[in-house]
């Protein structure tokens, strides 16, 4: 005998244990970095040669003029000037970029570089970058920090005008990134961990370790939600690396940040923080009605959890929706609706 139902009623009761939570410990190096240890970007213009008729061609004058200048530099100028190069379809004008690691680099180090067409080229496949000078991010500074050249490799055949040269960039300058200024170091919290409570806990943890060594009551101070300034004790000022390594190896209890829900609509994924709650709502979806809240008539609900609580967790609602085979795409729309209705007690991040 088959049983049919047009409407299914499921009511959620808040369900979170009130027992003391055990908070995991995380190392400082996993949630913050030392100010000064940032990447540096280098860029420049270059010519890719050796293409099979897929270059910019003579109609793109910036490429023609650049090729004429290179030929003149190589002491083999075009006799008739740029017009003689109008059929040079195996050349393309490109932007070349490279990234120096946050830890710095030395003269002679080799880095990968990225090459992107900026003209009318159809494809960079099979091409080779002619020697290109790379400058720093300051547009007005003509200083050359590196040279790039080499065979191009396409990472994505669907994007043939973007390529990479492995170890194609050779540094001509040393990059030493200072991390101690005026006997101070600054810890910068990662974007997803920046929080006043987290910053304060980091400062208190460091103070507990350094107050005896430095003679200061509070050698570390949280200046805002994303930065903690630490004074370097006198005994470490000649050995700052040892000091920084010890600080970054310290652990703090994993302090909850603001409640968040991260949704990737393309992948259909939903990542819900354990502390995300929702207000009392009624969700109607096709032939299903789900009521969430702790002030609903007791005779109408089927409890999802039985521990008793004062608020409903979003994860309980999602579990109930999944139990009745609601697609993820529809669950995402329901979560967005909760956010618009003001019933999602957390921050919704849509990727």
C-alpha positions as CSV (number, residue, x, y, z in Angstrom):
1,X,0.0,0.0,0.0
2,X,1.4,3.4,-1.1
3,X,1.0,6.4,1.1
4,X,1.0,9.9,-0.6
5,X,1.4,13.2,1.2
6,X,1.3,16.7,-0.4
7,X,2.7,18.6,2.6
8,X,5.3,17.4,5.1
9,X,5.6,19.3,8.4
10,X,8.9,19.3,10.2
11,X,9.6,21.6,13.1
12,X,13.0,22.2,14.5
13,X,13.7,22.7,18.1
14,X,17.0,24.4,19.1
15,X,19.5,21.7,19.8
16,X,22.9,22.6,21.2
17,X,24.6,21.1,24.2
18,X,25.5,23.7,26.8
19,X,28.4,21.7,28.1
20,X,31.8,23.4,28.1
21,X,33.5,23.3,24.7
22,X,37.1,22.2,24.4
23,X,38.9,24.7,22.3
24,X,41.6,23.6,20.0
25,X,45.0,25.3,20.0
26,X,46.4,27.0,16.9
27,X,49.9,28.3,16.3
28,X,50.4,32.0,15.6
29,X,52.2,31.2,12.4
30,X,49.0,29.6,11.1
31,X,46.8,32.6,11.6
32,X,49.0,35.6,11.2
33,X,52.2,36.8,9.5
34,X,55.0,39.2,10.4
35,X,54.6,42.7,8.9
36,X,57.4,43.3,6.3
37,X,57.2,39.8,4.9
38,X,55.2,40.7,1.9
39,X,55.6,39.7,-1.8
40,X,57.0,42.1,-4.3
41,X,55.7,42.4,-7.9
42,X,57.9,43.0,-10.9
43,X,56.6,43.8,-14.4
44,X,57.7,44.8,-17.8
45,X,56.9,44.7,-21.5
46,X,58.4,42.1,-23.8
47,X,58.2,40.5,-27.3
48,X,57.3,36.9,-27.9
49,X,58.9,35.5,-31.1
50,X,58.7,32.3,-32.9
51,X,54.9,32.1,-33.2
52,X,53.3,30.3,-36.1
53,X,51.4,33.2,-37.7
54,X,49.3,33.8,-34.5
55,X,51.1,37.0,-33.4
56,X,49.9,40.6,-33.5
57,X,50.8,41.3,-37.2
58,X,51.8,44.6,-38.8
59,X,48.5,46.3,-38.1
60,X,49.3,46.5,-34.4
61,X,51.8,49.4,-34.5
62,X,53.0,49.1,-30.8
63,X,54.4,45.6,-31.7
64,X,55.9,46.8,-35.0
65,X,57.6,49.7,-33.3
66,X,58.9,47.5,-30.5
67,X,60.2,45.0,-32.9
68,X,62.0,47.8,-34.9
69,X,63.5,49.1,-31.7
70,X,64.8,45.6,-30.8
71,X,66.3,45.1,-34.2
72,X,68.0,48.4,-33.9
73,X,69.3,47.5,-30.5
74,X,70.6,44.2,-32.0
75,X,72.4,46.3,-34.6
76,X,70.3,45.0,-37.4
77,X,67.8,47.7,-38.1
78,X,65.0,47.4,-40.6
79,X,66.2,49.5,-43.6
80,X,62.8,50.9,-44.4
81,X,61.7,51.2,-40.8
82,X,58.5,49.9,-39.3
83,X,56.7,49.4,-42.7
84,X,59.1,46.6,-43.6
85,X,57.7,44.7,-40.6
86,X,54.1,44.8,-41.5
87,X,54.0,41.1,-42.3
88,X,55.7,40.0,-39.0
89,X,52.8,37.8,-37.8
90,X,55.1,35.6,-35.6
91,X,55.7,38.3,-33.0
92,X,53.4,39.5,-30.1
93,X,53.7,42.3,-27.6
94,X,53.2,41.0,-24.0
95,X,53.1,42.0,-20.4
96,X,55.6,40.0,-18.2
97,X,55.1,39.7,-14.5
98,X,57.0,37.9,-11.7
99,X,56.4,37.7,-7.9
100,X,59.3,37.8,-5.4
101,X,58.4,35.6,-2.4
102,X,57.5,37.2,1.0
103,X,60.7,35.8,2.5
104,X,62.8,37.7,0.0
105,X,65.3,36.5,-2.6
106,X,68.9,37.0,-3.7
107,X,70.6,38.2,-6.8
108,X,70.7,35.4,-9.3
109,X,67.7,33.5,-8.0
110,X,65.3,32.2,-10.7
111,X,61.5,32.7,-10.5
112,X,58.6,31.7,-12.6
113,X,57.1,34.5,-14.6
114,X,53.7,35.0,-16.3
115,X,53.3,36.3,-19.9
116,X,50.0,37.8,-21.1
117,X,49.3,39.2,-24.6
118,X,48.2,42.8,-24.7
119,X,47.8,43.1,-28.5
120,X,46.0,41.2,-31.2
121,X,47.7,37.9,-30.9
122,X,45.5,34.8,-31.3
123,X,47.9,32.4,-29.5
124,X,51.2,32.4,-27.7
125,X,51.7,28.6,-28.2
126,X,55.2,27.7,-29.2
127,X,56.6,31.1,-28.7
128,X,59.7,32.3,-26.8
129,X,60.0,35.5,-24.8
130,X,62.8,37.7,-26.0
131,X,64.9,39.2,-23.2
132,X,62.6,41.6,-21.2
133,X,63.6,44.0,-18.4
134,X,61.4,43.9,-15.3
135,X,60.9,46.9,-13.0
136,X,59.3,47.3,-9.6
137,X,55.8,48.5,-8.8
138,X,56.9,52.2,-8.8
139,X,56.0,53.5,-12.2
140,X,58.3,56.5,-12.0
141,X,61.3,54.3,-11.0
142,X,63.2,53.0,-14.1
143,X,65.4,50.7,-12.1
144,X,65.6,47.2,-13.5
145,X,65.3,44.5,-10.9
146,X,65.2,41.4,-13.1
147,X,65.4,40.1,-16.7
148,X,63.1,37.5,-18.1
149,X,63.3,35.2,-21.1
150,X,62.5,31.6,-22.2
151,X,60.1,29.2,-23.8
152,X,56.4,29.7,-23.1
153,X,54.2,27.0,-21.6
154,X,50.4,27.3,-21.8
155,X,48.7,26.4,-18.5
156,X,45.2,26.4,-20.0
157,X,44.7,25.6,-23.7
158,X,41.4,27.4,-23.5
159,X,43.3,30.6,-22.7
160,X,46.1,30.6,-25.4
161,X,47.1,34.2,-24.9
162,X,48.3,33.6,-21.3
163,X,51.4,31.6,-20.6
164,X,54.1,30.9,-18.1
165,X,57.9,30.6,-18.2
166,X,59.3,28.3,-15.5
167,X,62.4,29.8,-13.9
168,X,62.4,32.4,-16.6
169,X,63.0,35.4,-14.4
170,X,66.6,36.1,-13.1
171,X,66.9,38.6,-10.3
172,X,69.5,41.3,-10.6
173,X,68.9,42.7,-7.1
174,X,68.7,41.3,-3.5
175,X,65.3,41.5,-1.8
176,X,65.7,41.7,2.0
177,X,62.3,42.4,3.6
178,X,62.8,44.1,7.1
179,X,60.6,42.6,9.8
180,X,61.9,44.6,12.8
181,X,61.5,48.4,12.9
182,X,62.5,50.5,15.9
183,X,62.9,47.3,18.0
184,X,59.3,46.3,17.3
185,X,57.6,43.6,15.3
186,X,54.0,43.6,14.1
187,X,51.9,40.6,13.8
188,X,49.2,40.9,11.1
189,X,46.3,38.6,11.4
190,X,45.0,36.8,8.3
191,X,41.9,38.3,6.8
192,X,39.7,35.5,8.0
193,X,41.0,35.5,11.5
194,X,41.1,39.3,12.1
195,X,39.0,39.9,15.2
196,X,39.3,42.1,18.3
197,X,38.9,39.1,20.6
198,X,41.5,37.1,18.7
199,X,44.0,40.0,18.6
200,X,43.6,40.5,22.4
201,X,44.1,36.9,23.2
202,X,47.3,36.8,21.1
203,X,48.6,39.8,22.9
204,X,47.8,38.3,26.3
205,X,49.5,35.0,25.3
206,X,52.7,36.8,24.3
207,X,52.7,38.9,27.4
208,X,52.4,35.8,29.5
209,X,55.6,34.5,27.9
210,X,57.6,37.7,27.6
211,X,56.7,39.8,30.7
212,X,59.4,38.2,32.8
213,X,62.1,38.2,30.1
214,X,61.5,41.8,28.9
215,X,60.8,43.4,32.3
216,X,57.7,45.0,30.7
217,X,54.2,44.3,32.0
218,X,52.8,44.4,28.5
219,X,55.4,44.0,25.8
220,X,52.6,43.1,23.3
221,X,49.6,45.2,22.5
222,X,46.7,44.7,20.2
223,X,46.3,48.0,18.3
224,X,43.2,46.9,16.4
225,X,41.4,43.8,15.1
226,X,44.2,42.9,12.7
227,X,47.5,44.0,14.2
228,X,49.5,43.2,17.4
229,X,52.7,45.1,18.1
230,X,55.4,43.4,20.1
231,X,58.5,45.1,21.6
232,X,61.6,43.0,21.1
233,X,63.4,42.4,24.5
234,X,67.0,43.7,24.7
235,X,68.5,40.2,24.8
236,X,67.0,39.4,21.4
237,X,67.8,42.6,19.5
238,X,71.0,41.1,18.1
239,X,69.2,37.9,17.2
240,X,65.7,39.0,15.9
241,X,65.2,35.7,13.9
242,X,65.3,33.7,17.1
243,X,62.8,36.0,18.7
244,X,60.4,35.9,15.8
245,X,60.6,32.1,15.5
246,X,59.8,31.7,19.2
247,X,56.8,34.1,19.0
248,X,55.4,32.5,15.9
249,X,55.6,29.0,17.5
250,X,53.4,30.1,20.4
251,X,49.9,28.6,20.5
252,X,46.6,30.3,21.4
253,X,43.2,28.7,22.0
254,X,41.1,28.8,18.9
255,X,38.9,31.8,19.6
256,X,35.6,31.9,17.7
257,X,35.4,34.7,15.2
258,X,32.1,36.1,13.9
259,X,29.6,33.5,12.8
260,X,29.9,32.9,9.0
261,X,28.3,30.9,6.3
262,X,30.3,30.6,3.1
263,X,28.4,29.6,-0.1
264,X,29.9,28.7,-3.4
265,X,27.0,28.8,-5.8
266,X,29.0,27.4,-8.8
267,X,30.2,24.3,-6.9
268,X,27.0,24.1,-4.8
269,X,29.0,23.9,-1.5
270,X,27.9,25.3,1.8
271,X,30.3,25.7,4.7
272,X,28.6,26.6,8.0
273,X,30.3,27.7,11.2
274,X,29.2,25.7,14.3
275,X,28.0,28.9,16.0
276,X,25.7,30.1,13.2
277,X,22.1,30.5,14.5
278,X,18.8,31.4,13.0
279,X,15.7,33.1,14.4
280,X,12.3,31.6,14.5
281,X,11.1,31.1,10.9
282,X,8.8,29.0,8.7
283,X,10.4,27.8,5.5
284,X,8.1,26.7,2.8
285,X,9.7,24.8,-0.1
286,X,7.6,23.0,-2.7
287,X,5.6,20.4,-0.8
288,X,7.6,20.8,2.5
289,X,7.1,23.2,5.3
290,X,9.8,23.5,8.0
291,X,9.4,25.5,11.1
292,X,12.5,26.5,13.1
293,X,12.4,28.0,16.6
294,X,12.0,27.3,20.2
295,X,8.6,29.0,20.8
296,X,6.5,26.8,18.6
297,X,3.6,24.6,19.8
298,X,5.1,21.5,21.3
299,X,2.5,19.2,19.8
300,X,3.5,20.1,16.2
301,X,7.3,19.5,16.1
302,X,9.5,16.5,15.7
303,X,12.7,17.4,17.6
304,X,15.9,17.1,15.6
305,X,18.0,17.1,18.9
306,X,16.9,16.6,22.4
307,X,19.5,18.5,24.5
308,X,17.4,21.7,24.7
309,X,18.7,25.1,23.8
310,X,17.7,28.7,23.3
311,X,18.4,29.1,19.6
312,X,18.3,27.0,16.5
313,X,21.5,26.2,14.7
314,X,21.5,26.7,10.9
315,X,23.2,23.3,10.5
316,X,20.1,21.7,12.0
317,X,17.9,23.3,9.5
318,X,20.2,22.3,6.6
319,X,20.3,18.7,8.0
320,X,16.5,18.6,8.0
321,X,16.3,20.0,4.4
322,X,18.9,17.4,3.2
323,X,16.9,14.6,5.0
324,X,13.9,15.4,2.8
325,X,16.1,15.5,-0.4
326,X,16.1,19.3,-0.9
327,X,18.8,20.0,-3.6
328,X,21.8,22.1,-2.5
329,X,20.9,24.9,-4.9
330,X,17.5,25.3,-3.2
331,X,19.1,25.2,0.2
332,X,21.4,28.0,-0.8
333,X,18.4,30.1,-1.9
334,X,16.7,29.4,1.4
335,X,19.9,30.5,3.3
336,X,19.9,33.7,1.2
337,X,16.3,34.2,2.0
338,X,17.0,33.9,5.8
339,X,19.7,36.5,5.4
340,X,17.4,38.9,3.6
341,X,14.7,38.3,6.3
342,X,17.2,39.1,9.1
343,X,16.9,35.7,10.6
344,X,20.4,34.5,9.8
345,X,22.5,35.4,12.8
346,X,25.8,35.4,11.0
347,X,27.6,36.8,8.0
348,X,26.8,35.3,4.6
349,X,29.7,35.1,2.2
350,X,28.9,34.2,-1.4
351,X,31.7,33.2,-3.6
